[in-house]
Amino acid sequence: MKKKSLSIITLLIGCLVFTLHVNINALMIANETNGAYSPPPPDGVASINSITLRQLIADGGSHFLKSAGHINQFFSLVESSELTGPDYYRLNKTLTAAIYYMEQARITYFQLKNLASETPYNQEVIYKLLSFNYDSFQEGNGLFPYVFSKVKKLLSVGDVTGVYKELYFYTIQILDLLYTIKKDIDVELFPDISNVWKVNQKYSEVKLFGQYVAMIFYNIN
């Protein structure tokens, strides 16, 4: 019965992704947000910080999406187990890979939020964020209200560093869930269905959160 429920959930997940028009392959997480920080001088610490911020943003998004790819494989294996029976070796392998890349994302976002907090803002970009029409943008693009409200709360007051903090906290929440699921898989038990729902929801939230942030920055540039 539990495997049957997981199979149905996997199908619902696919429908949800298409409903929300989320193109995972093309997704950028917080892309271009490094522009919110002061343009670097030719030399000095600020120049190094700017380059590193941009690199950390790209690395964090890459690690997260690699983890998401492996968790999708995990759900695919759950789906196929309905007919073939569970392959716990492959389930464990894909889940371990998802955890590895999420740990890399956690480390990267930790570094990013700390470095950003030490880097001055580009006030011209912050002004654009403060004067941006968030409600009109949400309505015009049909954005998911719950996630967009988090984006609006941060960017409407110019808290770009808060975006990186939010991404960091998301990785912690997801890792807690992944490790909980792995405890079941390690002893060849299907995970509790509520944890499966939660981990999928968190991955989906981060993808949308990061995409909405990137969309806003593309619009103000």
C-alpha positions as CSV (number, residue, x, y, z in Angstrom):
1,M,0.0,0.0,0.0
2,K,2.8,2.4,0.8
3,K,4.6,1.7,-2.5
4,K,1.3,2.3,-4.3
5,S,1.0,5.7,-2.5
6,L,4.5,6.6,-3.5
7,S,3.8,5.7,-7.1
8,I,0.7,8.0,-7.2
9,I,2.7,10.8,-5.6
10,T,5.5,10.5,-8.2
11,L,2.9,11.0,-10.9
12,L,1.4,14.0,-9.1
13,I,4.8,15.5,-8.8
14,G,5.2,15.4,-12.6
15,C,1.8,17.0,-13.1
16,L,2.7,19.8,-10.6
17,V,5.9,20.6,-12.3
18,F,4.2,21.1,-15.7
19,T,1.3,23.0,-14.1
20,L,3.8,25.5,-12.6
21,H,5.7,25.8,-15.9
22,V,9.0,25.1,-14.2
23,N,11.7,24.2,-16.7
24,I,14.2,22.5,-14.4
25,N,16.9,22.2,-17.1
26,A,16.8,25.9,-17.8
27,L,16.4,27.1,-14.2
28,M,18.9,29.6,-12.8
29,I,19.0,30.0,-9.0
30,A,19.5,33.6,-7.9
31,N,21.3,34.4,-11.2
32,E,22.7,38.0,-11.6
33,T,22.2,38.8,-7.9
34,N,25.9,39.6,-7.5
35,G,25.0,42.8,-9.4
36,A,23.4,44.1,-6.2
37,Y,26.8,44.5,-4.7
38,S,29.2,47.5,-5.3
39,P,31.1,47.4,-8.6
40,P,34.7,46.3,-7.8
41,P,37.6,48.7,-8.1
42,P,40.6,47.6,-10.3
43,D,42.4,46.2,-7.3
44,G,41.7,45.2,-3.7
45,V,39.4,43.1,-1.6
46,A,36.2,44.3,-3.1
47,S,37.3,43.1,-6.5
48,I,38.1,39.7,-5.2
49,N,34.7,39.6,-3.4
50,S,32.8,40.4,-6.5
51,I,34.4,37.7,-8.5
52,T,33.9,35.2,-5.7
53,L,30.2,36.1,-5.2
54,R,29.5,35.5,-8.8
55,Q,31.3,32.1,-8.7
56,L,29.7,31.0,-5.4
57,I,26.2,31.8,-6.8
58,A,26.9,29.7,-9.9
59,D,28.4,26.9,-7.9
60,G,25.6,26.8,-5.3
61,G,23.0,26.6,-8.1
62,S,24.9,23.9,-9.9
63,H,25.3,21.8,-6.8
64,F,21.6,22.2,-5.9
65,L,20.4,21.2,-9.4
66,K,22.7,18.2,-9.5
67,S,21.2,17.1,-6.1
68,A,17.7,17.7,-7.6
69,G,18.6,15.5,-10.6
70,H,19.6,12.6,-8.3
71,I,16.4,12.9,-6.2
72,N,14.4,12.8,-9.4
73,Q,16.2,9.5,-10.2
74,F,15.3,8.3,-6.7
75,F,11.6,9.0,-7.4
76,S,11.9,7.2,-10.7
77,L,13.3,4.1,-9.0
78,V,10.4,4.3,-6.5
79,E,8.0,4.4,-9.4
80,S,9.6,1.4,-11.2
81,S,9.6,-0.6,-7.9
82,E,5.8,-0.8,-8.3
83,L,6.4,-3.4,-11.0
84,T,9.9,-4.8,-10.3
85,G,10.2,-4.5,-6.6
86,P,12.5,-2.1,-4.8
87,D,16.2,-2.1,-5.7
88,Y,17.6,-0.8,-2.4
89,Y,21.2,-0.7,-3.8
90,R,20.2,1.8,-6.5
91,L,17.9,3.7,-4.3
92,N,20.7,4.1,-1.8
93,K,23.1,5.1,-4.5
94,T,21.0,7.8,-5.9
95,L,20.0,9.1,-2.5
96,T,23.6,9.2,-1.4
97,A,24.5,11.3,-4.5
98,A,21.6,13.7,-3.8
99,I,22.9,14.1,-0.3
100,Y,26.5,14.7,-1.4
101,Y,25.5,17.5,-3.8
102,M,23.2,19.0,-1.3
103,E,26.0,19.1,1.2
104,Q,28.1,20.9,-1.4
105,A,25.3,23.4,-1.9
106,R,25.0,23.9,1.9
107,I,28.8,24.7,2.2
108,T,28.7,27.0,-0.8
109,Y,25.6,29.0,0.4
110,F,27.2,29.2,3.8
111,Q,30.3,30.9,2.2
112,L,28.1,33.0,0.0
113,K,25.9,34.5,2.7
114,N,29.0,35.2,4.9
115,L,30.9,36.9,2.0
116,A,27.9,38.9,0.9
117,S,27.4,40.2,4.4
118,E,30.9,41.7,4.2
119,T,30.4,43.3,0.8
120,P,28.8,46.7,0.3
121,Y,25.6,47.0,-1.8
122,N,25.4,48.7,-5.2
123,Q,22.9,51.4,-4.2
124,E,21.7,51.9,-7.7
125,V,20.5,48.3,-7.9
126,I,19.1,48.4,-4.4
127,Y,17.0,51.5,-5.4
128,K,15.6,49.5,-8.4
129,L,14.6,46.7,-6.1
130,L,12.9,49.1,-3.6
131,S,10.9,50.7,-6.4
132,F,10.0,47.5,-8.3
133,N,6.3,46.7,-8.7
134,Y,6.3,43.2,-7.2
135,D,2.5,42.8,-7.2
136,S,2.2,43.6,-10.9
137,F,5.1,41.3,-11.7
138,Q,3.5,38.4,-9.8
139,E,0.2,38.9,-11.4
140,G,1.6,39.3,-14.9
141,N,3.7,36.2,-14.7
142,G,1.3,34.0,-12.8
143,L,3.9,33.3,-10.0
144,F,3.1,30.9,-7.1
145,P,2.0,33.3,-4.3
146,Y,3.5,31.4,-1.3
147,V,7.0,31.3,-2.7
148,F,6.9,34.8,-4.3
149,S,5.8,36.3,-1.0
150,K,9.2,35.2,0.4
151,V,11.0,36.8,-2.5
152,K,9.1,40.0,-2.2
153,K,9.6,40.2,1.6
154,L,13.4,40.2,1.0
155,L,13.9,42.1,-2.2
156,S,11.3,44.8,-1.6
157,V,13.6,46.0,1.3
158,G,16.8,45.5,-0.6
159,D,17.9,42.4,1.4
160,V,19.8,40.5,-1.2
161,T,22.0,38.9,1.3
162,G,18.8,37.5,2.9
163,V,18.2,35.6,-0.3
164,Y,21.5,33.7,0.2
165,K,20.6,33.1,3.8
166,E,17.3,31.7,2.8
167,L,19.0,29.4,0.3
168,Y,21.4,28.2,3.0
169,F,18.5,27.4,5.4
170,Y,16.7,25.6,2.7
171,T,19.7,23.2,2.3
172,I,19.7,22.5,6.0
173,Q,16.0,21.6,5.9
174,I,16.4,19.4,2.9
175,L,19.4,17.6,4.3
176,D,17.5,16.8,7.5
177,L,14.8,15.2,5.4
178,L,17.2,13.3,3.1
179,Y,19.1,11.8,6.0
180,T,15.8,10.8,7.6
181,I,14.8,9.0,4.4
182,K,18.2,7.4,4.1
183,K,17.8,5.8,7.5
184,D,14.9,3.8,6.2
185,I,16.6,3.0,2.9
186,D,19.7,1.8,4.7
187,V,17.6,-0.9,6.4
188,E,15.6,-1.6,3.3
189,L,12.4,0.0,4.3
190,F,10.4,2.5,2.2
191,P,10.5,5.9,3.8
192,D,7.5,7.5,5.5
193,I,5.3,9.0,2.9
194,S,5.1,12.3,4.8
195,N,8.8,12.7,4.5
196,V,8.7,12.0,0.7
197,W,6.1,14.8,0.4
198,K,8.2,17.2,2.4
199,V,11.4,16.7,0.6
200,N,9.7,17.1,-2.8
201,Q,8.0,20.3,-1.6
202,K,11.3,21.8,-0.3
203,Y,13.1,21.0,-3.6
204,S,10.3,22.6,-5.5
205,E,10.2,25.7,-3.3
206,V,14.0,26.3,-3.8
207,K,13.7,26.0,-7.6
208,L,10.8,28.5,-7.7
209,F,12.4,30.8,-5.1
210,G,15.7,30.9,-7.0
211,Q,13.9,31.3,-10.3
212,Y,11.7,34.2,-9.1
213,V,14.7,36.0,-7.7
214,A,16.6,35.6,-11.0
215,M,13.5,36.8,-13.0
216,I,13.4,40.0,-11.0
217,F,17.0,40.7,-11.5
218,Y,16.8,40.1,-15.2
219,N,13.9,42.6,-15.3
220,I,15.7,45.4,-13.5
221,N,18.8,45.2,-15.5
